[in-house]
């Protein structure tokens, strides 16, 4: 098996457009289409959210400079894990990979189970068939479990089939995603059923809020940046498969981040431009959402239907489906490359580093991801959400370690600009971790009680795994 790992290598098949699609497909998921109603507008409003996304994009671009610098130094699979291990040793490399691995891994089943939400909200509960039960208040149906299982298995098979096929398929999905959003956005510009006048007030206004709390709403949206933009950092995971210069990743990451911010802001703005009859403003509409059911309780989808009728739901539905499937595809790729790299460095068993002799993809790592992901549909999205909430922390840890590694190497090489971006990136990563771990009422973005419990369990498991692996190494 060791000889097989040494002889078979990842193939350089990914073009710049494939890598851009990988990043954007991972950045945009189901949340981009529902957060305008349940998060963004109710915290910051249309202009406030646009400002917040602009700030978040700038922060992510600064961090991307650090990634680009490290990719050029280590153009191999593994990304943040490789940078951390090479810069700060195996223990720090393991810590980074342990948190980052959870961040990537849990998003695969999250996207798989999101397919059921399309059925619930756009297809008259078509998959709610067969036996059902409830976990943490979430109703789980056999039909929805089967849908998620089929999707997860199918995309695992496609991911094993070859990186070139995966890259082309991912690109097609992302173009469908962008096209669907663009059609709805254009409709909002030309239709008399949407109005820029409806964007007033520009920020969320509620009599219960102070002016300081309104400003905090903008910062609260900025605080979700690690979750909203997790995906651009999947680019270094596939660095070993680039068929172009690693230096080009700076532009690719910047474009993917700007596209991601644009999609979030556009969907949020379009949602606010369409106010149902009976409401004086989008503020009244958003405040009344807890009392609503059906399509009107999903403001972005309601806006699409109002603008284009059933065709609007089709266009937006295609965009949502493409976002979900590209997320599954992209995170299968990113997670498997991380596990493959950890195996090559001896952090994980050699089994994870085995490549398919024909397609040159990390077959065993992909099968492992599939096995873990198949558990999630049986527990529902509420329980899965407790784990997914931790994914932002994993992303922030990856940002922090990459920025610190950039500082270390830039100092040795006398690169002042990278030292500056590295320091800023490390500071931003610490701020994100604090906002996630420390309950601050005005931001309302810290982990919930259940997520804290999951985090403690994950940390304990990591400690046990690390100590066990160290004993085995010492015994040799």
ZIGI-V169700 format. One record per pair of residues at least 24 apart in sequence whose ideal C-beta (glycine too) atoms are under 6 Angstrom apart, sorted by sequence separation. I is the first residue (numbers start at 1). J is the second residue. If there is no record, write none. Layout:
BEGIN
i=[I;I]
j=[J;J]
END
This chain:
BEGIN
i=[232;232;340;336;339;400;116;271;271;274;336;400;336;399;116;229;115;271;274;267;270;396;335;113;112;115;396;396;112;112;393;392;389;390;389;386;386;390;387;386;199;198;198;163;205;194;194;185;181;188;30;185;188;237;238;234;237;237;193;193;191;188;184;187;187;184;183;184;180;180;180;181;180;176;177;25;177;176;177;22;18;21;25;173;13;21;24;13;173;174;14;18;21;46;173;17;47;48;170;45;79;45;79;45;170;44;76;77;75;76;71;227;230;233;52;56;226;51;55;71;52;56;60;67;226;48;52;226;75;49;44;155;159;43;44;72;155;71;72;43;44;121;155;43;71;40;68;68;64;122;61;122;61;160;60;162;161;57;160;27;160;27;57;26;160;226;159;23;26;53;23;114;156;53;23;53;223;111;156;50;19;111;111;49;108;223;152;223;46;108;220;14;107;220;46;216;14;104;13;14;16;40;12;148;10;104;105;10;12;32;36;41;104;16;20;24;32;36;145;19;23;27;24;28;32;36;16;20;101;140;138;138;42;135;138;41;97;135;137;136;136;135;94;82;77;81;37;77;78;36;77;109;113;108;33;109;113;110;106;106;106;33;103;103;102;103;29;30;100;28;99;29;99;100;25;26;26;25;26;96;22;84;80;87;83;80;87;80;83;70;67;70;63;66;70;66;69;66;8;5;1;8;11;69;10;66;65;66;62;66;62;63;62;98;59;94]
j=[256;257;365;362;365;426;144;299;300;303;365;429;366;429;147;260;147;303;306;300;303;429;369;148;148;151;432;433;151;152;436;436;447;451;451;450;451;455;454;454;272;273;275;241;283;273;274;266;263;270;114;270;273;334;337;334;337;338;306;307;307;307;304;307;308;315;315;316;315;316;318;319;319;318;319;170;322;322;323;170;167;170;174;322;163;171;174;164;325;326;167;171;174;199;326;171;202;203;326;202;236;203;237;204;329;204;239;240;239;240;236;392;395;398;218;222;392;218;222;239;221;225;229;236;395;218;222;396;246;221;217;328;332;217;218;246;329;246;247;220;221;298;332;221;249;221;249;250;253;313;254;317;257;356;257;359;359;257;361;229;363;231;261;231;366;432;366;231;234;261;232;324;366;264;235;265;435;324;370;265;235;327;328;268;328;443;373;445;269;331;443;238;331;445;272;442;241;331;241;242;244;268;241;377;240;334;335;241;243;263;267;272;335;248;252;256;264;268;377;252;256;260;259;263;267;271;252;256;338;380;380;381;286;379;382;286;342;380;382;382;383;383;347;341;337;341;299;340;341;300;341;373;377;373;300;376;381;388;387;388;391;320;391;394;394;395;323;324;394;323;394;327;397;398;326;327;330;330;331;401;330;401;398;405;402;401;408;402;405;402;402;405;399;402;406;403;406;406;355;353;350;357;360;418;360;421;421;422;421;425;424;425;425;462;428;466]
END
